[in-house]
Amino acid sequence: MSNVYFNGPFAPLCELFVTQKRAAGLGYEQQSMLLRMFDNFCKGYDIQNYTITEDIALDWCKLRPNEKEIFRHSRAAEMQRFSVFLTKQGYPSYLLPGLPKKGELHTPYIFTHDEIKRIFERLDKLEPTNASPIRHKAMPLLIRVLYGCGLRISEALSLVKNDVDVHKGVFHIRHGKNDNERLVPMSASLLESCAQYVAAVHSDTPDDMPFFYTKERTAYTKSAISKQFKGFLWDVGIPYRGKDRGPRVHDLRHTFVCHNLQRWAEAGVPIQNTLPILSKYLGHTSISATQWYLRLTPEIYPHLREICERELGGMYANIPNFSREDVCGE
């Protein structure tokens, strides 16, 4: 890259950032153009110690005249990646609690406690079929894992037998989003369900066998689970409202977070203390992604708004109403 490609206040760090990306095998042409736009934008600010401030970040993310949301999203996302890079280099920079919308992102559907109960009751009445001889055991457990641990559907379907420790009660997520690895503890009741499932369907399977497997002894696909989940919703009277409105399987993850925040808030557990733990549990790359739920939860449960505002003060008021791709995406 030519030294004159970047000539704004972040130029040296921009060059290093793009060089690292390309060394990792990425082309990074479109992204470097967006980064140069941001570097030039920052010429109008008094930049100190290569730091992106909140004011700069929010000004950069404002929708411009005649600009499409998808391009605004791309601009904001590139700045967010650069902010993470700067922070790792020792220049703490502002991280957006959420990214602007990328076209028409899904609006999360938060299941009520009664709806979750009805779904589980339906699943527990499933019968085996010739095409799916163990679905009556796999489906009830899979949906409980998604709701009980907030796993992404891709993470749950990627589990193999050896990833589920039924002695310690832990799921080993080896390749989560962004290839992150983490351990996810499960509740005592879920541990009991997992142990029963293993005894029933994994007594003679190898360690690398998909934990949730089909008649062909392969892992379920996301599309297959999505199709079955829509059927379960129909059975219990929860209407599917379309591709962009759901409910989707992934909404069980959103529901897991909101129900836990609701429970903690009503029990008087300091929300600020639980966020870092919840963030790690969910596999978020930063706590800013988890903070997005502090806006969503009181929208679903208005009586919690006063608790959030009282505990979090200005932090709650400053959480933008952005749709979070890291949160809303798979």
Sequence and secondary structure as in RCSB ss.txt:
>XXXX:A:sequence
MSNVYFNGPFAPLCELFVTQKRAAGLGYEQQSMLLRMFDNFCKGYDIQNYTITEDIALDWCKLRPNEKEIFRHSR
AAEMQRFSVFLTKQGYPSYLLPGLPKKGELHTPYIFTHDEIKRIFERLDKLEPTNASPIRHKAMPLLIRVLYGCG
LRISEALSLVKNDVDVHKGVFHIRHGKNDNERLVPMSASLLESCAQYVAAVHSDTPDDMPFFYTKERTAYTKSAI
SKQFKGFLWDVGIPYRGKDRGPRVHDLRHTFVCHNLQRWAEAGVPIQNTLPILSKYLGHTSISATQWYLRLTPEI
YPHLREICERELGGMYANIPNFSREDVCGE
>XXXX:A:secstr
  TTS  STTHHHHHHHHHHHHHTT   HHHHHHHHHHHHHGGGS   TT   HHHHHHHTS  TT  HHHHHHH
HHHHHHHHHHHHHTT      SS    SS        HHHHHHHHHHHTT    SS TTHHHHHHHHHHHHHHH 
  HHHHHH BGGGEETTTTEEEESS GGG  EEEE  HHHHHHHHHHHHHH TT  TTSBSSB TTSSB  HHHH
HHHHHHHHHHTT     TTT   TTHHHHHHHHHHHHHHHHHT  HHHHHHHHHHHHT SSHHHHHHHHHHHHHH
SGGGHHHHHHHHTHHHHT      HHHH  
